[in-house]
């Protein structure tokens, strides 16, 4: 996400690129973990606070906003976020290596759980979703079946209430590094839609 943060900084945005212990805590705990720095950052800004999250980061944004809605909330963009879970998580959630790499939060990425209103609430803010259509993981893609980015299907990135949805030719891991994605994120933050940015 650092390349995207650098790009947005160059376009005049103040950025806060958060890291979190994704392998050791649940989504609920991670949402609490990121709350203090977000609150401090938000209180230092005179204008709107926008959020951009990749993969599980998008779910943390949903959980965080459900618990701590900012008065100066702006727009939200998600990149490859499994808003309806992932068939890959369904298939390998009990594998030791998966548990080790993705921790308690990884267990929540299965299909069905990520739509919980209690955990995430309703989408009642401006949300743009960017999905990838290329995969460099043929095994995962075979498990998913539908068009996907190697981790999540295009269809499962969608969520009721979203403002916009767009698909780009990128794999899951490389979505945040793609220049086209940078321009799409900027367009949504500025205009609330995926307009063309030269």
ABEGO torsion letter per residue (X at the ends): XAAAAAAAAAAGBBBBBBBBBAAABBAAAAAAAAAAAAAAAAAABABBBBBBBBEAAAAAAAAAAAABBBAABBBBBBBGBBAAEBAAAAAAAABAAAAAAAEAAAAAABBGAAABAAAAEBBABBBBBBBBABBABAAAAAAAGBBBAGABBAAAABBBGBABBBBBBBBAAAAAABAAAAAAAAAAAAAGBBBBBX
